[in-house]
Amino acid sequence: MTEHIAIVGGGTGGTVLANNLAEELGAELDAGEIAITLFNDGPDHVYKPVWLYVAFGQREPADGRRPLRELVDDRVDIRQDYVYDIHHERRQLELVDAIEPVEYDKLVIATGSQLDPERVPGLVEGGHHFYGEDGAQALRDELLTLEGGHIVLSVVGTPHMCPAAPLEFVFMVDDWLRERGRRDDVDVTYTYPIMRVHGNEHIAEWARPRLEERDIGIETMFNAESVDPDAETITSMEGTELDYDLLVAIPPHTGSDLIETAGLGDGGWVDVDQHTLEATGFEDIYAIGDAAQTGVPKAGSAAHYQANVVGQRIASEVRGQPATAVYGGKTICFIETGMDDATFVEFDYENPPEPSEPTQAMHWSKLAYNESYWLTARGLL
Ligand SMILES: Cc1cc2nc3c(=O)[nH]c(=O)nc-3n(C[C@H](O)[C@H](O)[C@H](O)COP(=O)(O)OP(=O)(O)OC[C@H]3O[C@@H](n4cnc5c(N)ncnc54)[C@H](O)[C@@H]3O)c2cc1C
């Protein structure tokens, strides 16, 4: 009988996993002993890091999109549909556009994060962001016309994708304004919801003096409660009110509704064993990437490493061998520290990040990584 491996989500984690499984289990696929299906609610794979550069006019949204079919091994079936429920006792998936449920033997959830700006009154009307294609384009247009005033970057909720991206934005906007002779006319403030400027204390310690050097105002313990788009103010639960001319807000995030509906975890995040990535309390279900509650940041690099681990584990299980591969928390991140330089961090569950001295070479490495991403997604790097 053919064993069916179902992957829900064709972003970084799901795509790398589909290609990894096709490679690891090529012989079994060719013999018809297994089948792999990748379910995604759209036809394209989206590479989100491009959006940071869209905001500064350096990339277009199309640079971050490729048809999934071009990236995924031909032997993997791609189904464009939204999976809205999982009956784990019967091992079935419910799809929006299919009348019959789909059976699976092994299931991997790779459904990523979604934005939920409606949670903060006034944010949709008053705020801009670079966490989506349209948002990044609208922000680019605002930046181009801003002659003076106050840019407030507010990290409204955590967890959010790429915890370093808000810092990257303020470092980059500082350079961008200086290059245009506008920095003296524009104040920049960065707000963060806890007592430091980043969730990770090592990155926070490294970043704070760099923000201060660049004369970027800092407001910590700022949990945005509401935005008044007419008055152009953002108010925190702690009672601080900031005036803005351009509000760049990292909106609250949530996971896919599927996860709540299927009872796999709260807030759209799947409870997993942080080493095996198995969903807690569910047999033959794994979760990877942003959807998995591992404790590491919601980063594409983490999704990539997790996909490789789950690929090896499933390959072992299919062959009747013990699954020994484990995820040690490995995450890497290039952090732009301006328009022309960047730092790099690598960390895991045991070893904290230690940002290196920013260099121009690291900035070029980040851009090269972004270009070579399409090979990474194909499983070639
Ligand atoms: C501006 C920005 C900059 C970033 N920069 C970096 C960076 O420099 N480095 C880094 O490592 N990470 C970065 N990230 C984070 C990175 O993009 C995410 O962590 C990564 O995409 C997570 O991969 P994933 O596979 O978990 O989810 P995603 O890539 O989000 O893919 C999830 C897919 O599942 C689909 N889906 C969801 N629910 C369902 C369903 N029920 N049925 C069918 N399909 C479904 C979605 O439509 C999507 O296609 C950045 C993110 C942003 C927004």
The ligand as an SDF file (V2000), in Angstrom:
LIG
                    3D

 53 58  0  0  0  0  0  0  0  0999 V2000
    9.8270   41.4880    6.3730 C   0  0  0  0  0  0  0  0  0  0  0  0
   10.3380   40.1380    6.7610 C   0  0  0  0  0  0  0  0  0  0  0  0
   11.6980   39.9000    6.7520 C   0  0  0  0  0  0  0  0  0  0  0  0
   12.1880   38.6390    7.1010 C   0  0  0  0  0  0  0  0  0  0  0  0
   13.5470   38.4360    7.0740 N   0  0  0  0  0  0  0  0  0  0  0  0
   14.0370   37.2110    7.4000 C   0  0  0  0  0  0  0  0  0  0  0  0
   15.4460   36.9670    7.3440 C   0  0  0  0  0  0  0  0  0  0  0  0
   16.2430   37.8540    6.9830 O   0  0  0  0  0  0  0  0  0  0  0  0
   15.8940   35.7400    7.7090 N   0  0  0  0  0  0  0  0  0  0  0  0
   15.0270   34.7380    8.0990 C   0  0  0  0  0  0  0  0  0  0  0  0
   15.4980   33.6330    8.4220 O   0  0  0  0  0  0  0  0  0  0  0  0
   13.6820   34.9460    8.1530 N   0  0  0  0  0  0  0  0  0  0  0  0
   13.1690   36.1450    7.8180 C   0  0  0  0  0  0  0  0  0  0  0  0
   11.8130   36.3640    7.8560 N   0  0  0  0  0  0  0  0  0  0  0  0
   10.9180   35.3200    8.4110 C   0  0  0  0  0  0  0  0  0  0  0  0
   10.5910   34.2280    7.4070 C   0  0  0  0  0  0  0  0  0  0  0  0
   10.0430   34.7620    6.2150 O   0  0  0  0  0  0  0  0  0  0  0  0
    9.5710   33.2480    8.0260 C   0  0  0  0  0  0  0  0  0  0  0  0
   10.0350   32.8710    9.2920 O   0  0  0  0  0  0  0  0  0  0  0  0
    9.4360   32.0140    7.1450 C   0  0  0  0  0  0  0  0  0  0  0  0
    8.7840   32.3540    5.9340 O   0  0  0  0  0  0  0  0  0  0  0  0
    8.6610   30.9050    7.8620 C   0  0  0  0  0  0  0  0  0  0  0  0
    8.5390   29.8120    7.0040 O   0  0  0  0  0  0  0  0  0  0  0  0
    7.2830   28.8300    7.1600 P   0  0  0  0  0  0  0  0  0  0  0  0
    7.4830   27.7420    6.1730 O   0  0  0  0  0  0  0  0  0  0  0  0
    7.0890   28.4730    8.5720 O   0  0  0  0  0  0  0  0  0  0  0  0
    6.0100   29.7080    6.7540 O   0  0  0  0  0  0  0  0  0  0  0  0
    5.7060   30.5520    5.4490 P   0  0  0  0  0  0  0  0  0  0  0  0
    6.9370   30.7730    4.6470 O   0  0  0  0  0  0  0  0  0  0  0  0
    4.9360   31.7360    5.9070 O   0  0  0  0  0  0  0  0  0  0  0  0
    4.7480   29.6040    4.5970 O   0  0  0  0  0  0  0  0  0  0  0  0
    3.4920   29.1810    5.0650 C   0  0  0  0  0  0  0  0  0  0  0  0
    2.6300   28.8080    3.8640 C   0  0  0  0  0  0  0  0  0  0  0  0
    1.4900   28.0660    4.2960 O   0  0  0  0  0  0  0  0  0  0  0  0
    0.3310   28.5510    3.6540 C   0  0  0  0  0  0  0  0  0  0  0  0
   -0.8170   28.1930    4.5060 N   0  0  0  0  0  0  0  0  0  0  0  0
   -1.1080   28.6620    5.7540 C   0  0  0  0  0  0  0  0  0  0  0  0
   -2.1840   28.0370    6.2480 N   0  0  0  0  0  0  0  0  0  0  0  0
   -2.5870   27.1550    5.3060 C   0  0  0  0  0  0  0  0  0  0  0  0
   -3.6520   26.1980    5.2530 C   0  0  0  0  0  0  0  0  0  0  0  0
   -4.4830   26.0200    6.3050 N   0  0  0  0  0  0  0  0  0  0  0  0
   -3.8130   25.4510    4.1300 N   0  0  0  0  0  0  0  0  0  0  0  0
   -2.9670   25.6040    3.0700 C   0  0  0  0  0  0  0  0  0  0  0  0
   -1.9120   26.4820    3.0790 N   0  0  0  0  0  0  0  0  0  0  0  0
   -1.7300   27.2470    4.1880 C   0  0  0  0  0  0  0  0  0  0  0  0
    0.6200   30.0510    3.5340 C   0  0  0  0  0  0  0  0  0  0  0  0
   -0.1860   30.6860    2.5910 O   0  0  0  0  0  0  0  0  0  0  0  0
    2.1050   30.0210    3.1200 C   0  0  0  0  0  0  0  0  0  0  0  0
    2.2450   29.8290    1.7400 O   0  0  0  0  0  0  0  0  0  0  0  0
   11.2890   37.6040    7.4790 C   0  0  0  0  0  0  0  0  0  0  0  0
    9.9060   37.8500    7.4730 C   0  0  0  0  0  0  0  0  0  0  0  0
    9.4340   39.0970    7.1200 C   0  0  0  0  0  0  0  0  0  0  0  0
    7.9520   39.3310    7.1210 C   0  0  0  0  0  0  0  0  0  0  0  0
  1  2  1  0
  2  3  1  0
  2 52  2  0
  3  4  2  0
  4  5  1  0
  4 50  1  0
  5  6  2  0
  6  7  1  0
  6 13  1  0
  7  8  2  0
  7  9  1  0
  9 10  1  0
 10 11  2  0
 10 12  1  0
 12 13  2  0
 13 14  1  0
 14 15  1  0
 14 50  1  0
 15 16  1  0
 16 17  1  0
 16 18  1  0
 18 19  1  0
 18 20  1  0
 20 21  1  0
 20 22  1  0
 22 23  1  0
 23 24  1  0
 24 25  2  0
 24 26  1  0
 24 27  1  0
 27 28  1  0
 28 29  2  0
 28 30  1  0
 28 31  1  0
 31 32  1  0
 32 33  1  0
 33 34  1  0
 33 48  1  0
 34 35  1  0
 35 36  1  0
 35 46  1  0
 36 37  1  0
 36 45  1  0
 37 38  2  0
 38 39  1  0
 39 40  1  0
 39 45  2  0
 40 41  1  0
 40 42  2  0
 42 43  1  0
 43 44  2  0
 44 45  1  0
 46 47  1  0
 46 48  1  0
 48 49  1  0
 50 51  2  0
 51 52  1  0
 52 53  1  0
M  END
$$$$
